[in-house]
Amino acid sequence: MRVGENLNRALHGLLADDPSVYVLGEDLLDPYGGAFKITKGLSTRFPDRVLTTPLSEGAVVGAASGLALAGGKAVVEIMFADFVALAFDQILNFAAKSVTMYGTRVPLPLVIRCPSGGHRGYGPTHSQSPQKHFIGIPGLSLFEMSPFHDNRAVLDRMLALGEPCLLFEDKVLYTRRMYEVDELFRWDLVDDVAVVRLDPGGPGGSGMSRGDAGPGGLEIPDGDLDYVLIVPGGLAHRALAAMRALLLGHDLAGVLLVPSRLYPFDPSPLLPILGRAPLVCVAEDGSAGGTWGGHVAADLHTRLWGRLRRPVKLVHSADSVIPTAAHLEREVLVQESTIRRAVLEGLGDSSAP
């Protein structure tokens, strides 16, 4: 199943199971079904609860926040994550604050879906990853879609929090397959973080290998760990490609951690492996400065002071707008080679290409 199909099915199931859920956004109705067809079929099945809206992100998020505050549940689709900036006031000053500013906690189950990221040639205003602008807002949680996390479970978790949540969805993932990894690796879920590691069985597997979920996913022999990568879901495939190149080209074995919830992010269950890794590298698609990766690095430095062997390595896109031309876009955005080079540099390989 493709990731986009999984998300579409998740929305169908959510609306079918819970009559209090509404979906709002621009151009959602059939036969169009949204800019990326994620809402395809929803308005036909649930015409009274799938609402197409005017082109005003502030109005859409404001109306959805009021609906959620009044006892409903709302899922909003922002056509491109770039445009969520137009709803920033409603998110910061209304939705996030309404959870706690009335003297007692008031549930406000709201999910704001944000198709994000580049690699599609959409240019400076339709390719950004603006996650960092929403880090640290009280009452607001950030999630990111991943090929390892079932979207129905993620949506249920966000709505159960009873507070506004942003779900960033890297557009390239929509056509990727769920749960697919390189044949060299296997993956587990450990406290809702996907842990991808070398498959002891070696090549020849299905490419979709998964072990038992639980703490066993952290049982990695000391000699089989040269670095740990922490990335959001949109970078998972680029990180896996970098891990393959590092293994086959440099004999370096790593572990990949892909959290579903970016903020708040509790690394406690992962500290045993992070504390003994020769290098921890955090990669993300946004530009440097006040980022999710910087927040994670600061947290790990505090928790693992005295155990970290090297500073946490951070990987970001270049300090630039995102060009439309494919060759220029590749120079700005994080690539597999960017991650591979950062790991080699972090481990002290000055000849890293």
N, C-alpha and C positions, 0 to 999 in steps of 0.2 A: 504494500500500500504506500502511495506517495504521502508525504507529510501534509500537503495541502488537502488531500482527500481525507486524511485522518482528522484534520481540523474541521472540515466540512461535516463529517459524520458526528464529530463531537458536538457541534452546534445543533444539529438535527436532534441528537439524543437529549441534549440539555433542554431544548424547547419542548420536546415530547414528554419529558419526565417532570417538568416543573412549570406549571401554568403561570407562575409569577414572573417568568423571565421574558424580557423584551430585547429585541435587537434593533439598534438604530444606526443610521449612517447614510452616506451619500451613494445613490445609484445601486442600492442593494437588491431591488426587486427583480424578479424574473421578467424577461429572459436574460437580462444582463448579468445579474448575480454578483455584483461587485467588481471592482477593477481587476481582481485576481481570482474571481469566481469562487471565493471561499463561502459566500452566502448563497450559492446556487441551490435552488429548490426550496429554500426556507420560506419565501413569501408565498409560494404556492400551497405549502402545507399549513402555514401559520399566518394567514393574511392579516389578522388583527394584531399580531405581536411582532411583526417585522416591518419596521417603519422607515421609509425613505425620507430624507430630510433636505432642507435647503443647504446651499454651500456655505455653511458657517460653522466651523468647528467649535467655536465658543458657545454658540447656541445649542449645538448637539450635545456637548458634554454637560452644559448647564441643565438642559432638560432631563438628560439621563440621570444626573446627580439628584435632581429633585424627585424623579421617579423612585430612585433607590432609597432616598431619605423618607419617602412616604410609604415604604413597605414593599415595593417591588424589587426586582433585580434587573440590572441593565447591562447589556454588552454593546459597546460602541465600536464601530469600525471607522478609524481614521484612514482615508484613502492612501496616503503616504505618511510615514512617520514624521517627515519634515513639517507637515501641517499641524502636528500636535502643538507646536509653538503657539498657534493661534488660540489654543484652549488652555494655555498655561495659567492664566488668571483663574479660570474656573477650577482647575485642578489644585493649584496652590492655595488659593484664598477661599474657596468654597468647599469642594469635595473633601480634601484632606483634613481641613479644620473641623468640618461638621461632625466628624466621628467623635470628637472629644470636647468641643467648646460649649456644650450646653449643660455642663455640670455633671453629666453621667455619660457613659459610652453609648452612642447611638449607632446602630448598624447602618452601613451605607454600602451594600454589595454592588460594586460597579467594576466592570472590566473594560478597559480601553485598549483595543487592539491596534497595533501600530506596525504596518508593513515597513520594514527598514532595510538599510544596506544598499550597497552598490553592485558592481559587477554585471549590470544590465544596460549600461550606456544611457542612463536616464539623466545624467548631468547634475549640476550643483544643487538644484532645488528639489530633487526627487530621489536622492541616493544616500542621504545622511543616516548616521546612527547616533541619535541624540540622547542616548541613555544617561550620560553623565549629568545632564541638566536637571534630572529628577532624583539624583542621589541625595539622601539626607533630609528629605521632607517628612516631618512627623506625620504619621497616619497614612503614608503612601508606600505601597510595596511595588517592586519591579520584578518581572519575570521575563524570561526569554524562551521562545519556542526552540525545541531541540529535536533531532531525529531519534532520541532515546527516550523521550517522555511522552506518554500518551496524552493527547491534548484534552480529552475528556477529564482525565484525572487532574490535569493542571487547572482547567476551568473550574472544576468542582472545588479545588483547594482555594483558588482565589476568591470565589464567591463565599466560601465558608469563613474566610477571614473577616467578612463584614466591614471591609474598608476598601477604598478605591485602589485599584491595581492597574498597572500598565503591563501589557503583554507585547513585547517586541518580537516581530516575526521577520527574520531575514528572508527576503523575497526569493533568493536562490533556493532556499530549502523547500519551497512549495513543490518543486518537481523532483526532489530527492526522495529516495525510499526510506521508510521508517526502519530503524534498528539495523541498518546496513553498516558494517565495518569492513575494513581490509581483512583479507584472509589470515594475516599474521596476528590478528588481535581478537580478544574477546571482551565482553563488557558485562558489568553488573550495576545494579542500583544500590547505593549505600546512603541511607537517609535522604533519598530523592536526589542524590548527586550521581550522575553516570560516571562510572570508573572504567576506563578503557585501558587494557594492559596487554602484554604479550600473551598469546595463546600457547600454553605449554605443549599442545598437540602439534604446533607448527603449521606450515602452509598446507593447503588442501582442504580446509574447512569450508563451510557454507558462506563465509563472509558475514554471517549474521549470528555468530556464536554468542551465547550468553550463559553466565554461570548462575548460581543461586544468589538471589538478592540477600543482602545482609552484610555483616562485618567481614565475612569471608572474602569479600571483594578487595580487602586491604592486605590480605596475606600474600605478600610479595617478598621473595628471598632477598637478602641484603645485596647479593651480588648482581641482582637483576634490576637495579635502579640507578640510573645516572642523572635523571632529571624528572621533574613533574611539571606538566603544563596545566594551567587553569584557564579555560576559555568559556565564553557564553556559547549557546547552541549554534549561532550562525557561523562560528569559526570551526566547528567540530571537524568538518571534512578537510579543511585546509590544515588543521592541526594533525589529523591522522596522516595526511600526505607527508607532512614534515617528519612525523615519527618514523614512517616507513623509510624515508631517505636517510634519516639519522642512523637507523638500525643497519640498513644494507650498505650505506656508504661510509659510516664511521663507527660501526659496532657499538652504538649507544642505545641503551634500552630505557624507555621512559614510560610514564603513566599519565594518562589524560583524565582530567576531572572536568565535568560539564554540569554545573548546577542549573536547576530549573529556576530557582528563585535567586535573583541577583542581589536584591537588597530588601530587607536585611539578609545578609548571608552569614550563617554560623558555620565556621570551619572546624568546630570542635571534633566531630567524628573523624575528620581527615588528618588531624594533627599527628597521629603516629607515623603516617607515611611522609607528611610534609616535613616533620622534624628530622628525618634521616635522609632526605633527598639532598644530593650534592648541589642541586640547583632547583629553584622554583621560578617558573616563568609564567607571567599572566599576560595574555594577549587579548586585544579587543579592537573593534573596527573604528571606534571614535578617535578623534584627535587628542593629543596629549593635553594635560592640565585639568585638575579637579575631576579625575575619572573614577569609574568603578574599579579599574585595576589598581589605581593608586590607593583607594580605600582598602582593598583587599591586602595589598602589600603592607600598609601601615598596621593593619590588624595582625598580620602574621609576624611582623617584626616585634610587636608587643608580646604576643603569645609565645613566640619561639626564640626570644632573645637568649643568646648563649648556646642555642642548638643549630641555628642556621649557619651554614658554612660560607655562604655568599649572600650578598644583597639580592633581594627579589628582583628579577629582571622584568621590565615592562615593555610591551610591544604595542604600538599604536599606529594609526594611519598618519600620513605626512601632514604637516601643518599647512593645509591648502584646501581650497574648494575642490570638489570632485569633478574632474573634467568629463565630457561626454565621449570624446574619442577613446577607443578601447585601449590603445597603447599608453595614453597619458593617464587614464583611469587606473591602469595596473600599477603605474609608478606611485600613485598616491595611496591606494588601498593596501591593506595587509594581504600578503600572498603566502603561499606555502614556503617560499624561499625566505621571506621575512622572518618567519617563526624559526625556521631551521638555522638561519644565520645568527639569530639572537641566542639560541641555545648554545651554539658553538662558541660564540663570543663570551657568553656567561660562564662557560666551562674553561675559558682561557685559551681557546684555539684562535690565535691571532691570524691564522691563514684562512679563516672562514670566508667562503666565496660570497 
